[in-house]
């Protein structure tokens, strides 16, 4: 039986998705608030940078897919950046996260531009060459079979389409890495307990960051999925990285 890691615990590969889903069901209502608290609001700047790299054009129709983006945080940025000719499909495996996103889209008057679909990154429910852009922010490390998700991203993109992934990465500065690790494992679960009543869910999220491949290795995985010009740029001392690839 194939195995993967749920945090630092080895579990059967087929069981990882169920456990991840349980985590996000528990924290969905306060997920974005926790992102603010955990990152000191830096996640907003990181997501802004992601959309700046995407650069959805205002002059033509642009069909975009945002995966694992249930609350709509990235999708709303893409819709606003591209304007009325841009439509965004949000796909997430977690129905509670999607409910939060739909409610937010209505409040932001973006329901016509942004739609929400429940689905799995490993088996996207879309035809080949459907989208001009694909983003996934802080979600790919929770996918049990990352290679399948990358293959599916390549399949649904049109020629000339761009893949962009914002994810936690490996810190380059030793002193910062020690400080970041201490904050992650000691403070974040406590914040999770105070805000959501669930320290264990955030302990898992921290552990999953440490299990994710280094930036160079993940860039190679993107290239192996068929993407050209695979690259990455690190931010905030390497705490996060934006990986990019083109379907040419």
Residue, then its C-alpha position, 0 to 999 in steps of 0.5 A: x500500500x502506498x503511504x504518505x505523510x499527514x503532518x509527520x505521521x505516515x498514513x496510507x496515501x488514499x487516507x490523506x485526502x480524507x484527513x486533510x478535508x476534515x482539517x479544512x471542514x473544521x477551520x473553514x469559517x475562520x480560515x482567512x482570519x487565521x491566515x492574517x494572524x499566522x502570517x502577520x498579514x503578509x499572505x495578502x502581499x504574497x497573493x497580490x504578487x501572485x496575481x501581478x505575475x499572472x497579469x490577466x489581460x483587460x483587453x480580451x476574454x480570460x478564463x482562469x482556474x484557481x484550485x484549492x481556493x475555496x474562500x475566493x481570496x485569490x480568485x477575487x484578486x484575479x477577477x478585479x485585476x482582469x476586469x469584466x472580460x475575466x471569469x474565474x472558476x474556483x475549484x476546491x474539494x471542501x464544501x465548507x470552504x466553497x460555501x464561505x467563498x460563495x458568500x464572500x463573492x456575493x458580498x463583493x458583487x463578484x458572483x457573476x465573474x467568480x464561480x465555485x465548483x467542488x472537485x479534486x485537483x488530481x482529477x479536474x472535471x474540465x475538458x482539455x485546454x479549457x483555461x488561460x491561467x491556473x493558480x493554486x495558493x497554499x494548497x498543493x502541499x495538501x494534495x496526496x499525489x502532486x504529480x497528478x495535480x501538475x499533470x491535470x493542470x497542464x491538461x486543462x491549460x491552453x497553449x500559451x497558458x500559465x501555471x502559477x503556484x504560491x506555496x511555503x518553501x525552504x528558508x535560506x537564512x539559518x537564523x530566520x529558519x530557526x526563528x520561523x520554526x520556533x514560531x510555527x510549531x509553538x505559536x501557530x497551534x496556540x493561535x489556532x486553538x484561541x481563534x478556531x478551538x482547534x490546535x491540532x488542525x494547525x499543528x498539521x498545517x505547520x507539519x505539512x509545510x516541513x514535508x513539502x519539497x524544496x523549491x528546486x525539487x518542486x521546480x523540477x516536478x513542474x518541468x517533468x509535468x510538461x511545463x516549459x520555462x519552469x522557475x521560481x522566485x522566493x519571498x520573505x527570506x524563502x518562507x514562500x515561493x511562487x513557482x511558474x510554468x508555461x504550456x507552450 
